[in-house]
Amino acid sequence: MKITTSATLANAIRDQRKSLQLTQAETAERVGMKQTTVSGFEQNPDTSKLETLFRLLSALELELHVVPRGEAADKDSGWTQEW
């Protein structure tokens, strides 16, 4: 998924949480934060701390990949041959 705004990032985090069938409270508990912090990130990510993002990524078993524009995030798979 290509993320270009903080709102898109917050939506992706929320969607992953819901796909795992976790409440905000359950997500928060996984990484020792408050439910209100999860809610705050999902509703207003512009004012959230970077630390909150990384803790949520951890709680939801997500990774962050930063790649130059125009490159696919999955290019680093190591497989170079086509089928």
N, C-alpha and C positions, 0 to 999 in steps of 0.2 A: 504494500500500500504506500502510495506517495503522500507524504505529509508536507503541506506548504503553509499551514497556519496553526496557531495554538488551539483554535477551536476544532480543527480537523484532528489534531493530536488528542484532545480531550475526548472527542467522539470515538476515536479508535480505542482508547483506554476503556471507556464506558462499554463499548460493544464487546470487547474481550471479557470484561468482568461479567457481563450478562451471559455471554456464551458459555462461561464456566459456571453459570448459575450461582454466582456469589452476590451477596448483598454488599453494600458499601461498608457495613460494619464488619462483615467477615473478611473482606479485603483488607481493611485497616488492621484488623487483629493479626493478620499474617505477618505484618511488618512493624507492629508496635506503634501505630499511629491512631488518631481519632477518626471516627466516621465523618465528622465534620470536615476534616482535611481532605478526605476522598471526595466528598460532596463539593467542597470548594474548588478542587482541581477540575472536576467534571463540569461545573457551572461557570467558572471564571478562571481559566488556566493562566491568563495574563498576569495575575497577581500571585501565582504559586511559586514556590521555591523549586529550583532545579533538583534539590535533594528529594523533594516529594515525587517528582517524576521518576527518578531512579528507584525509589522505594516501591512505587506502584508497578513499574516494569517488573521488578523482582517478585512482587506479590502475585502478579498475573502471568509469570513465566514468559515474559516478552524480552526481546533484545532490541537495542537501538543500533542501526547501521547508518553511518554517514558516508555518502559517496558523492563524487562529483556529479553535477547535473548532467543528465543525458545517459548516465550509466545505470544499468540494472543492478539492484541490490543483491541479486543472487548470482552475479557473475563470479564470485569467489568460490564457487562450488568445487573448482578444480577439474571438472570434467570438460574436456575440450573437443570431444568427438561428437558428431551428429549421428543419429540413428537413421 
